[in-house]
Amino acid sequence: MRLVTLATPDDFDAWRDQARALASDDVPPEDIVWQVGSQVGDLFAAGATPRHDAVGAPLKVPRGFIDLARNAILHRDPERFALLYTLLTRLRRETGLIEDHADPLVRRLEGLAKHVRRDIHKMRAFVRFREVVDQGDSRYVAWFEPDHHIVRANAAFFVNRFASMRWSILTPEVSLHWDGAALSEGPGATKADAPDGDPIEEVWKTYYASIFNPARVKVGAMLKEMPRKYWKNMPETALVPGLLAQAQARESGMIEKARTTPGGNSEIAWDALREEALGCTRCHLYRPATQTVFGEGPVSAAIMFVGEQPGDQEDLAGRPFVGPAGQVFDRALGEAGIDRAETYVTNAVKHFKFEPRGKRRIHAKPDAGEIEACRWWIEQEQMLVRPKVTVALGATAARSLFGKTMTISRERGRALALPEGGEAWITVHPSYLLRLPDEAARTAEYARFVEDLKLAKAAAA
């Protein structure tokens, strides 16, 4: 019997090294007992002999196994190490096994990895920092209770997202501390070690209350995505019961105030939303882009136009639709009798996705994951503007609005009900008109585009 001891429950590198050495020695899974520290996960391990650290010869495995193992090993299931090692030994004989999602072992490990990814997402979504002032210096402290061993794996996200402030994240198992230059770890903590609140929470509650849309709330779905265990750490959740109780009156009041009060709550909320979007890191596109390109226009606009993503010139200017496609768009708006200054214009994806070719940056189409990552911003913009009509300019915009692939040729020219309420029209993106090589086709398609804009104007009126 071989006893393998790992220093921490999330140490993938140590498990990989040991598993590689054991597999190279052809040690069968049933002859190995895995443990973390002094916590043995097998009742029959009392007579086991220690296994010294060793790194075997290179062992080729599919990339999919490495990705699966990195996530699954963070699960709290005490059998995860043995399960992964069993799969590793089988992969040496069954090279295509990692693609067999019906295999019980593969299916079980994929389930563990799925739970871990979900827990990682919840930590990123539900951590709430509170300011603590000590001798004139500010530090932000948060409390979180993960379901799995994900804290260290999530550290890089918080370092990148909050690089300019000093913070600590306290959890029962381990604590993370960032001083603005280096990350350190500390022992686990308790909820009592974290502060209860700070003045920033009042600002956040004001913002949350101003964008809260009772008509969109589905209590069952909300509890599924945000279980009650996280509510006590989130200041905005205390507002939800009261906001729901006053749903109809509050919704009417928000609409009336947004339409009639210059500089009202909706404008304040939009300013806060745009400021938050400038630091968006919801997907990787923020890294090469110059800046976030947020929507623009009055929050009282009756029509909202949603494009695909910023182009090269929009990325540099920080404004939507200012490049060649924007010029076509402006001309078509004028011919349709629509004043752009009275509409709200935005994009489904807020960062420029491109491929560098020499000194040029060539547009690259956003994929489904990037569109989904940015849907949150579109939803917030729609809640604040509450347009009578939303126009999707192209397939990417349509997918963002409806959450699924929409066929322009089939849906074009008619009103569509949005999943969360409101009316939408789908047409082509102005850049499509620029790509048409035939002059006659370009002229005909442009005329049809203008007619689509006229239909949207009539619907908004």
N, C-alpha and C positions, 0 to 999 in steps of 0.2 A: 504493500500500500504506500502510495506517495502522498505526502502532505505538502501542499503549496500554500504559502502565506503571502497575502498581499497587504501592503501597508494601509491602503485606504479603499473604501468600497467602490470608488469610481476610477481606479487606476487602470485605464485601458492599456497603456504602454507596458506596464509590468505584467499584466495578464497575457498580452501578446508575446512578450519575450519568453515567458514560462511555457505557454502553449506551443510556441514554435519548437522549443527544445524538447518538450515531451513528445510532440508529434514526430520529430526527427528520430527519436529513440523508439518510436512505435509503441508507446505506452498506451494501453487501451483506456477509454474513459472510466470504466468501472474500477480501475486501480488507482484513481486519483481522488483526493479529498481537497477541496478548495476552502480556504478560510480567509477572513479579514482580521488582522491583528490576532487576538486570542479567541475570537468568536468562530468556533468550528461549525460548519454547516452540515455535519454528518454525525449521527449518533455513534457510528462505528470507528470514529477517527482517533479514539483514545490510544490505540496501539500503533498509530501511524508514525512513520519516520520522516524527519524534516527533509525537504527538498531544497538544496542550495541554489542560489541564483545562477542561471545559466542562459546563454543565448545560443540557439542552434544555428545551423546553416540556413540560408535563405529558403523560405517555403512559399511557393507560388500559390496564391489564392485569388479568386475573382475580386474585383474592386467592390462589387456589391456586398461581399461578405464583410469587408473592412467597414463599410458605411453602416451596415446592419449591426456589427459588433460594437462600434463606437457608441451607438445609441442604446442598444439593449443592455450593455454592461452597466449603465446608469440606473437601471431598474432596481427596485428593492427585492425582487424575487431572489431568495437565497440560492436557487438552482441555476441562476443565469450563467455563471462561470462554467459549470459542467455542461449545460445545454450548448453553449457556444463551442466548447471544446469537442463535444460529440459531433456537431455540425462540421467543424474543421476536419476531423478525421474522415468523415463521410465524403467530404469534398475531394479528398485525395483519390477516392475511387469513383465518385459520381460527379464529374466535372460540371454538369449542367444543373445540379441539384438546387443551386441558389435561385434559379429561375422557376422552380417548381413550387408555386405558391399554395398548391393543394397538399404538399407534404406536411404532416402534422408538426414535425420539428421546425421546419421553416415558418409555418404559419404561426406557431407559438412565439417564436423569437420576433417575428414581424409585429405581433401584437404587443410584445414588451416595448419594442422600439417606438411604436405608435404612441403608447402611453407616455413614454419619455418625451417625445417631441411635443406632445400636448402640454406636458408639465413645463417644459422650457418656454413655450409660448405664454402660458399663464403667468409665469414669473415676470416675463417682459411686460405683460399687459397690466398686471395687478400690483406691482411694487409701487408704493407711494412713499416718497421721501418727505421727512419733516425736518425743518431747520432747528438746529441746536446751536446756541451762541455760548462759547466758552472763552472768557477773557478777551472779548471783542472779535474773535474769529468765528466764522460760520462753518458749520458742518451739517450735512444732511444725512439723516439716519432713517432707515426703513426696516420693517419687520416683515418676514415672509416665511410661510410654512410649506415647503415643497413636499410633494408626495414621493419623490424619488431623489437620487443623488445627483442633482443637476446643477448645484450652485457653482462649482468650479467651472463646469462646462459653459455656464452663462456669463462668466466674469468678463470675457472680452467684449461682449455686447454692451455691458454697462460702462466699461472703460471708454469705449468709442463713443457711446451716446452721451455720457456725462463727463467728458474728459476735463472740462474746465472747472469743475467744482469738486470739493472734498466731500466724500460720502462713505457711508458704511451700510452694508446690508447684513442684518442679523437674522440667522436662522437657527433652529434647534441643533443642527449638526455641526455647522461651521459658519464663520463670519468672514466677510470680505471688507477690506478697508482700502480706499484709494485716497492718496494725499495730493493728487494732481500730477505726480511724476511716477510713482511706483505703487504696485498692488501688493498687499500683504494679507495673510490669513490670520484668523484668530479662532479661539474655541467657540463652541455653540453658545447661544444666549437664550433668554426667555423673553416673552412679550413685554414683561415689566421693564426690561432694559431699554426699550424703545420709547421715544416720546409719544404723547397722545395726540398732539396737534401743534399747529403754528399759524401765524397770520396768513401765510400763503394759501392755506386751505380755504379761507374765506373767499379769496379771489377765485380759486378753482371752483368752489361751489357756485359762485355767481355765474361763471362761464358755463358750467354744466347745466344749471337751471335754465339758462337762456337758450341752449340748443336742445333741450329735452323735448322730444316729440312723442306725446302719449299715444298717438295714433299708430306709431310704429312699434310699440312695445308688445312683445309676445313673452309673457311671463315664463312659460315653459321653456322656451328657447333661451331666455336670459339665464335661467337657473342652470341649464345645461352648460352654457358657455362660461358662466360666472357663478360657481357654486357658493352657497351661503357662507362657507368657511372663510372666503376671502372678503366678505362684506365688512367685517369688523375692522379691516385694515384700510378701507377705502372711504374717504370722507363723503364722496358723492352718493354712496348707497343709502345713507341716512335720509337723503332727500326723496328717494324714489317713492315710498308709500304716500307721502303727502302730494307729490306731483301727480301720481296716478289718481288719487282721490279727487283732485281738482282738474282732471284731464280736460273736460270740455270747455270750462270757463277759461282755463289757462291758455289753451290752444287758440281760442278766439281772441284773447287779449294779446298774445304774441303777434298774431297776424295783423291786428289793427294797429298795434304800436309800430310794427315794422313798416307798415304802409304809410303811416301818417306822421311819425315823429322823426324829424331829421336827427341824426346822431343818437338814435335810440339804442335799446339793448342789442338788437340784431347787428348793428354796425360795430358796437363794442365787441360782441362775440366774434364777428368776422375778423376784426383786427387781431384778436387773440389767436384765432384759428390760423390765420396767415403767418403770424409770428412763430407759432409752433411748427408749421409746415416747413419753414425755412431751415429747420434742423432735422428734417425727416430722414430717417435711416431704415425705413420699413423694408426696403429691398436694396440690392447691391448697386443700383443705378446711380445712387447719390455720389459714389466715389469718383467716377471720371467726369461727371457733369460739373459745370461751372456753378450752378445754383438751382434751387427749387424755382420752378416757374408756376406760380399760383394763379388762380382765376382772378378776373377783374371785372368791375361793373357794379352798378347799384344793387344793394341787397333787396330793393323793391322791384327788381326787373320782372316783367311778365314772361320773358323768354330767356331760357338758358341754352347756350350752345356748348356742346361738349365735343372737342376734337380728340385726336389720338394722343399726341405727346408734343413737347416743344421740339422745334428744329434747331439748326445751328444758330440762326440769328436770334431766335427766342431765348435760347440758352444763354447767349451773351447779354441780351437786353433785359432778361428777367420778366418779359411780358409775353402773353400768348398771341399767336397769329400776327406777327409783325414782319415775317419773311415773305417770300414769293407767294406761298399759299395764302398768307394773310392778305396780300394785295388783291388776289382773286376774290377772296371772301368779302372784303370791304366793298369791292365793285359790285358784287352780286347783291349784297345787302342794300346798297343804294338803289339798284334797279328794282328790287322787291319792295322798296318803300320803307325799309327798316333802318332806324337810327342806331348804329352800333353803341353809341354812348348810353342808350336806354336799355341795353341788353347785358346779360352776364355771360362772359366768355371764359371757358376753362378747358382743361384737357383731362382725359382719363388717366394718364400717367404724367407725373409732375416733373420728371427728370428726363433729359435728352439721352436716348440710347443710340449709340453710334459705333461704327467701325472705323478706326483711323486708317487712312490711306495717304501716306506721305504727310503733307500739311493739311489735307482735307479731312473732314469728319463726315462720313457717309451714314445717312439715316439707317437704322436697323429697327425692324418691327418688334414691339414689345411682345413677350410671350404671356401665356395665361397666368403664370405665377406673379409676374410683375404687374399685370392688370389687376389681379386680385389684391395684391399688397396695397395698391393705391385706391381701391374702392372706398376705403374708409373716408378719405378726403372728399371724394365726390358726394358721398352720403351726407357728410357734414355741410358741404356747400348747398346741397339741395334742401336740407332742413332749415338753413338760414334764409336762403333766397325764396324758397317756396314758389317757384315759377309756375304759371299756368301751363306753359308748354316747354318741354325740354327737347331740343333737337340734337340727335346723335349724328355727328359728321363722320361717317365711316364705320367699318365693322368693329374696330377696337372700342370706339365709344359706345356702340350698341351693346357689346359684350359687357362692358363696365356697368352700364345702366341696368341690364336685365340679368346679369350673372350667368349668361349662357351664350352660345354662338347664335347670332341672328343673320339671316340671309337678306342682304339689302334688296336684291331684285324682287324677292317675294313680299317683303314688308314695306317697301317704299310707297309713299303716296297715300298712306292711311294712318289714322290715329291709333295708337297702341296704349294700353293701360300699363303703367309701370307697376312692378311688384309691390311697392310700398305706397302706391297712390300717385295720382297725377297722370298727365297725358304726354306721350312722347311721339316724335316723328323721326324716321330714319331716312337719311339721304347719304350721298357720297361725300367724301372728304375733298376739299378744294384742290389738294395736291394731285388727286386722281385726274382732274381736268388738265393739269400741267403735263401729265405723263402721256396723254393721248397723242400719238404721232400724226394722225390724220386731221387736217384743219377742219374738214366738214364735220367729222365726228366730234371734235372739240367744241365747235360752235353749237351743235345740236345738244350735246351733254351740258354745256354751260346754260343754255336756255332752259333745259329741264331742271337744272339745279336752282335757277332763279324761281321757277314755278314752285318747287318744293318750299323755298323760303316764303313765298307768298301764302302758301297753304298754312304754314306755321304761324304767320302773322295773323291770318284770319281766325285761326283757332284761338290764339291768345286774346283776340279782341272780343 
